[in-house]
Amino acid sequence: MTNFAVSEEKNRWLRERMAAVGLREEDMEERFVRSSGAGGQHVNKTATCIWLRHRPTGLEVKCMAERSQSLNRFLARREMAEKLAAFNGLPTTKDDKADKLRRQKARRKRKATTKYTKPEIDKDSQESP
């Protein structure tokens, strides 16, 4: 696998993630397409958009988020790994973020209910004079 225009740590993470979900370079078809949108003349003249297709499953990803072709190749592969993980029923980073948000909301709700509920007054313990 080629190294992309990101840090070595991110390249290593991508290789590990692709291996974990069973994504191989040989199984992917990659095309370079002209991008559209922001980026000026540079985007209009060069093929910076990446189109990936995973042959065994038919999943497709199109990435034109950045002006750099190498960076778009990295982002497309990262997105393809996430899609393949979701397709196979494996946990994804999106699931992790949603789970973290769910726990955070539950914790806040517990704190709010304990803070704003009125304390119960036990009538048996109060003695009338």
C-alpha positions as CSV (number, residue, x, y, z in Angstrom):
1,M,0.0,0.0,0.0
2,T,1.3,3.5,-0.8
3,N,1.9,6.1,1.8
4,F,-0.4,9.1,1.5
5,A,0.2,12.8,2.3
6,V,-0.6,12.3,6.0
7,S,1.4,11.4,9.0
8,E,3.0,8.0,9.3
9,E,0.7,7.3,12.3
10,K,-2.4,7.9,10.2
11,N,-1.0,5.7,7.4
12,R,-0.3,2.9,9.9
13,W,-3.8,3.3,11.4
14,L,-5.4,3.0,7.9
15,R,-3.4,-0.1,7.1
16,E,-4.5,-1.7,10.4
17,R,-8.1,-0.7,9.9
18,M,-8.2,-2.1,6.4
19,A,-6.7,-5.4,7.6
20,A,-9.2,-5.6,10.4
21,V,-12.2,-5.3,8.1
22,G,-10.7,-7.4,5.4
23,L,-10.2,-4.7,2.8
24,R,-7.4,-5.4,0.3
25,E,-6.0,-3.1,-2.4
26,E,-6.5,-5.9,-4.9
27,D,-10.2,-5.9,-4.3
28,M,-10.6,-2.2,-5.0
29,E,-11.0,-0.4,-8.3
30,E,-9.8,3.1,-8.3
31,R,-10.4,5.9,-10.7
32,F,-9.3,9.5,-10.8
33,V,-12.0,11.9,-11.8
34,R,-12.1,15.7,-12.1
35,S,-13.5,17.4,-9.0
36,S,-16.0,20.1,-8.8
37,G,-16.8,22.8,-6.3
38,A,-14.5,25.0,-4.4
39,G,-10.8,25.0,-5.2
40,G,-10.5,27.3,-8.2
41,Q,-8.6,26.5,-11.3
42,H,-6.5,23.8,-9.7
43,V,-9.5,21.6,-9.1
44,N,-10.9,22.2,-12.6
45,K,-7.7,21.2,-14.3
46,T,-6.6,18.2,-12.3
47,A,-8.2,14.9,-11.5
48,T,-8.2,15.2,-7.7
49,C,-11.5,13.4,-7.1
50,I,-11.1,9.7,-6.2
51,W,-13.8,7.1,-7.0
52,L,-13.3,3.7,-5.3
53,R,-15.4,0.5,-5.8
54,H,-15.0,-2.6,-3.7
55,R,-15.5,-5.4,-6.3
56,P,-16.7,-8.2,-4.0
57,T,-19.5,-6.1,-2.3
58,G,-20.1,-3.4,-4.9
59,L,-19.7,-0.6,-2.3
60,E,-18.7,2.7,-3.9
61,V,-17.0,5.8,-2.4
62,K,-16.4,9.1,-4.1
63,C,-14.1,11.6,-2.3
64,M,-13.4,15.2,-3.4
65,A,-13.1,16.8,0.0
66,E,-9.6,18.2,-0.5
67,R,-7.6,19.8,-3.3
68,S,-4.8,17.1,-3.0
69,Q,-5.2,13.8,-4.8
70,S,-3.1,12.0,-2.3
71,L,-5.1,13.2,0.7
72,N,-8.4,12.3,-1.1
73,R,-7.0,8.8,-1.7
74,F,-6.4,8.5,2.0
75,L,-9.9,9.8,2.9
76,A,-11.6,7.6,0.3
77,R,-9.9,4.5,1.7
78,R,-10.8,5.5,5.3
79,E,-14.5,6.0,4.2
80,M,-14.5,2.7,2.4
81,A,-13.1,0.9,5.4
82,E,-15.9,2.4,7.5
83,K,-18.6,1.4,5.0
84,L,-17.3,-2.1,4.7
85,A,-17.2,-2.4,8.5
86,A,-20.8,-1.3,8.7
87,F,-21.7,-3.6,5.9
88,N,-20.2,-6.6,7.8
89,G,-21.8,-5.6,11.1
90,L,-18.6,-4.6,12.8
91,P,-18.4,-1.6,15.1
92,T,-17.5,1.7,13.4
93,T,-16.2,5.0,14.7
94,K,-19.6,6.5,14.0
95,D,-21.1,3.9,16.3
96,D,-18.5,4.7,19.0
97,K,-19.3,8.4,18.8
98,A,-23.0,7.8,19.0
99,D,-22.5,5.5,22.0
100,K,-20.3,8.0,23.8
101,L,-23.0,10.7,23.2
102,R,-25.7,8.4,24.5
103,R,-23.7,7.8,27.7
104,Q,-23.0,11.5,28.1
105,K,-26.7,12.4,27.9
106,A,-27.6,9.7,30.3
107,R,-25.1,11.0,32.8
108,R,-26.3,14.5,32.4
109,K,-29.9,13.4,32.9
110,R,-29.0,11.5,36.1
111,K,-27.2,14.6,37.5
112,A,-30.1,16.9,36.6
113,T,-32.7,14.7,38.2
114,T,-30.7,14.4,41.5
115,K,-30.1,18.1,41.5
116,Y,-33.6,19.4,40.8
117,T,-35.8,16.8,42.5
118,K,-37.3,17.9,45.8
119,P,-36.2,15.8,48.7
120,E,-39.0,13.7,50.2
121,I,-40.0,14.6,53.7
122,D,-40.6,11.5,55.8
123,K,-43.7,12.2,57.9
124,D,-43.1,9.4,60.3
125,S,-39.7,10.8,61.4
126,Q,-41.1,14.2,62.1
127,E,-42.7,14.5,65.5
128,S,-45.4,17.0,66.1
129,P,-44.9,19.0,69.4
